[in-house]
Amino acid sequence: KTENQGRGLGLLLLDHLMKRAYQLNARECFLELRDSNRPAYRLYENYGFNEIGRRRDYYPAVGGREDAVVMACTLFE
């Protein structure tokens, strides 16, 4: 855990980006993360993202490969 984790900075950044995307007429956002990145998964899930798919063995990882999790969120004003 880095010194900045758990301070709400990710949520602030995500909120800013999502609002800006809406202003630019985006109505859905997609993202991808490593399956092992559970703190990020929880952040995105709490924000309203849903898992919509996986890319099996997408990332190199210690001892093999790791799935990429694909998530999506509908934007609201």
VEXKEDREN-400799 format. One record per residue (C-alpha): residue number from 1; residue in three letters; z, y, x. Coordinates in Angstrom, 2 decimals. Each point is the difference from the previous one (the first is absolute). Layout:
// VEXKEDREN-400799
<nr: NUM, rest: ALA, Z: Z, Y: Y, X: X> $
...
***
This chain:
// VEXKEDREN-400799
<nr: 1, rest: LYS, Z: 0.00, Y: 0.00, X: 0.00> $
<nr: 2, rest: THR, Z: -0.99, Y: 3.37, X: 1.42> $
<nr: 3, rest: GLU, Z: 2.14, Y: 3.13, X: -0.20> $
<nr: 4, rest: ASN, Z: -2.17, Y: 1.40, X: -2.82> $
<nr: 5, rest: GLN, Z: -0.01, Y: -3.07, X: -2.25> $
<nr: 6, rest: GLY, Z: 2.10, Y: 0.26, X: -3.13> $
<nr: 7, rest: ARG, Z: -0.01, Y: 3.81, X: -0.12> $
<nr: 8, rest: GLY, Z: -2.47, Y: 0.37, X: -2.85> $
<nr: 9, rest: LEU, Z: -2.84, Y: 1.34, X: 2.14> $
<nr: 10, rest: GLY, Z: -2.40, Y: -2.72, X: -1.10> $
<nr: 11, rest: LEU, Z: 0.63, Y: 0.80, X: -3.65> $
<nr: 12, rest: LEU, Z: -0.53, Y: 3.73, X: 0.60> $
<nr: 13, rest: LEU, Z: -3.28, Y: -0.65, X: 1.79> $
<nr: 14, rest: LEU, Z: -1.18, Y: -2.50, X: -2.60> $
<nr: 15, rest: ASP, Z: 0.85, Y: 2.37, X: -2.85> $
<nr: 16, rest: HIS, Z: -1.89, Y: 2.85, X: 1.67> $
<nr: 17, rest: LEU, Z: -3.06, Y: -2.15, X: 0.66> $
<nr: 18, rest: MET, Z: -0.08, Y: -1.41, X: -3.52> $
<nr: 19, rest: LYS, Z: 0.28, Y: 3.46, X: -1.59> $
<nr: 20, rest: ARG, Z: -2.75, Y: 1.31, X: 2.25> $
<nr: 21, rest: ALA, Z: -2.22, Y: -2.97, X: -0.84> $
<nr: 22, rest: TYR, Z: 0.48, Y: 0.75, X: -3.71> $
<nr: 23, rest: GLN, Z: -0.92, Y: 3.66, X: 0.58> $
<nr: 24, rest: LEU, Z: -3.21, Y: -1.23, X: 1.60> $
<nr: 25, rest: ASN, Z: -0.75, Y: -2.04, X: -3.17> $
<nr: 26, rest: ALA, Z: 0.99, Y: -3.40, X: 1.34> $
<nr: 27, rest: ARG, Z: 1.45, Y: -2.16, X: -2.74> $
<nr: 28, rest: GLU, Z: 0.85, Y: -3.11, X: 1.97> $
<nr: 29, rest: CYS, Z: 1.23, Y: -0.61, X: 3.53> $
<nr: 30, rest: PHE, Z: -0.16, Y: -3.14, X: 2.09> $
<nr: 31, rest: LEU, Z: 1.85, Y: -0.97, X: 3.13> $
<nr: 32, rest: GLU, Z: 0.50, Y: -2.95, X: 2.28> $
<nr: 33, rest: LEU, Z: 2.99, Y: -1.09, X: 2.03> $
<nr: 34, rest: ARG, Z: 1.25, Y: -2.94, X: 2.01> $
<nr: 35, rest: ASP, Z: 1.82, Y: -2.61, X: -2.05> $
<nr: 36, rest: SER, Z: 2.98, Y: 0.30, X: 2.35> $
<nr: 37, rest: ASN, Z: 0.43, Y: 3.73, X: -0.67> $
<nr: 38, rest: ARG, Z: 2.51, Y: -0.45, X: -2.83> $
<nr: 39, rest: PRO, Z: 1.49, Y: 3.52, X: 0.17> $
<nr: 40, rest: ALA, Z: -3.46, Y: 1.50, X: -0.55> $
<nr: 41, rest: TYR, Z: -0.74, Y: -2.54, X: -2.76> $
<nr: 42, rest: ARG, Z: 3.18, Y: 1.05, X: -1.84> $
<nr: 43, rest: LEU, Z: -0.84, Y: 3.69, X: 0.43> $
<nr: 44, rest: TYR, Z: -3.48, Y: -0.43, X: -1.45> $
<nr: 45, rest: GLU, Z: 1.22, Y: -2.28, X: -2.78> $
<nr: 46, rest: ASN, Z: 2.70, Y: 2.49, X: -1.00> $
<nr: 47, rest: TYR, Z: -2.64, Y: 2.74, X: -0.06> $
<nr: 48, rest: GLY, Z: -2.12, Y: -1.98, X: -2.46> $
<nr: 49, rest: PHE, Z: -2.35, Y: -2.02, X: 2.18> $
<nr: 50, rest: ASN, Z: -0.75, Y: -3.58, X: -1.04> $
<nr: 51, rest: GLU, Z: -1.19, Y: -2.82, X: 2.19> $
<nr: 52, rest: ILE, Z: -3.60, Y: -0.76, X: -0.94> $
<nr: 53, rest: GLY, Z: -1.00, Y: -2.40, X: 2.73> $
<nr: 54, rest: ARG, Z: 0.39, Y: -1.35, X: 3.51> $
<nr: 55, rest: ARG, Z: -2.19, Y: -0.40, X: 3.01> $
<nr: 56, rest: ARG, Z: 1.07, Y: -3.30, X: 1.50> $
<nr: 57, rest: ASP, Z: 0.67, Y: -0.06, X: 3.73> $
<nr: 58, rest: TYR, Z: -1.33, Y: 3.55, X: 0.35> $
<nr: 59, rest: TYR, Z: 2.27, Y: 1.37, X: 2.74> $
<nr: 60, rest: PRO, Z: 0.76, Y: -1.55, X: 3.38> $
<nr: 61, rest: ALA, Z: 3.70, Y: -0.81, X: 0.26> $
<nr: 62, rest: VAL, Z: 2.38, Y: -1.63, X: 2.42> $
<nr: 63, rest: GLY, Z: -0.64, Y: -3.71, X: -0.31> $
<nr: 64, rest: GLY, Z: -3.14, Y: 0.30, X: -2.12> $
<nr: 65, rest: ARG, Z: -1.28, Y: 2.21, X: -2.78> $
<nr: 66, rest: GLU, Z: 1.50, Y: 1.99, X: -2.87> $
<nr: 67, rest: ASP, Z: -1.23, Y: 0.85, X: -3.49> $
<nr: 68, rest: ALA, Z: -0.96, Y: 3.51, X: -1.06> $
<nr: 69, rest: VAL, Z: 1.39, Y: 0.99, X: -3.39> $
<nr: 70, rest: VAL, Z: -2.29, Y: 2.19, X: -2.11> $
<nr: 71, rest: MET, Z: 1.69, Y: 2.31, X: -2.51> $
<nr: 72, rest: ALA, Z: -1.26, Y: 2.50, X: -2.58> $
<nr: 73, rest: CYS, Z: 1.50, Y: 2.79, X: -2.08> $
<nr: 74, rest: THR, Z: -1.39, Y: 2.01, X: -2.91> $
<nr: 75, rest: LEU, Z: 0.58, Y: 3.72, X: 0.48> $
<nr: 76, rest: PHE, Z: 1.58, Y: 2.12, X: -2.73> $
<nr: 77, rest: GLU, Z: 0.58, Y: 3.73, X: -0.11> $
***
